[in-house]
Amino acid sequence: MPLTEAGIYAAALRLIDEDGVEALTMRRLATALDANPMSLYHHVPNKEAVLRGVTRMVGAQFRTVTLEDAPWQERIRLLATDFRTLAHRHPELMAYSFSHQPDFIQPDDPFWTALTAIVAAAGVPRSEVSEVAALMVAVVIGVLAAELNGSLHQWSTLKPPGFDDGEDGDGEAEPYSADVVSGAPDQDHMFRLVMDTLITGLESRLAAGRDGRDIGRR
């Protein structure tokens, strides 16, 4: 079967999902495609180009249910949850993209298109839509990167100074978190918490704007 860019990217993604980005080499990719390694260079110049192509391919596959009549809060939760699902479907690739490819989200990506539309529908001034959306992306990607590399689990086991196990600041016994798995808060619960925080913050800014104050300042 003739080599194509799409075929090369699909084979590379399978290798990345199995063994990680570091294990991907042009020679190993050629073996997976039953092709001469040199023939790959007629389609892609190097491994970095392959990784960018794979990232674009995965990003283009992003799909979410569009709830046009739903409140913007519900729409943004669904969008973020679907993006998280995609990240966990291809954790090795997405972790690499988060840390090595700052341009992996492009203006015409389905995720960015949907996010900016929701932010605008929420009532954010047009001049600030990209800024607000970018901040939301930064927070969500930061949380997802910490999920994928294990940092979030590690940090969530750290109790504040002065907190004893089973006690709050008043000395009354109380669970440290509502959702605890193996001593650490459940990551689904934590992701819902970060989305609650983002949404509440934006609601507050929008309310301030309606009161005659700049949405971007306090």
Secondary structure, 3 states (H helix, E strand, C coil): CCCCHHHHHHHHHHHHHHHCHHHCCHHHHHHHCCCCHHHHCCCCCCHHHHHHHHHHHHHHCCCCCCCCCCCHHHHHHHHHHHHHHHHHHCHHHHHHHHHHCCCCCCCCCHHHHHHHHHHHHHCCCHHHHHHHHHHHHHHHHHHHHHHHHCHHHHHHCCCCCCCCCCECCCCCECCCCCCEECCEECHHHHHHHHHHHHHHHHHHHHHHHHCCCCCCCC
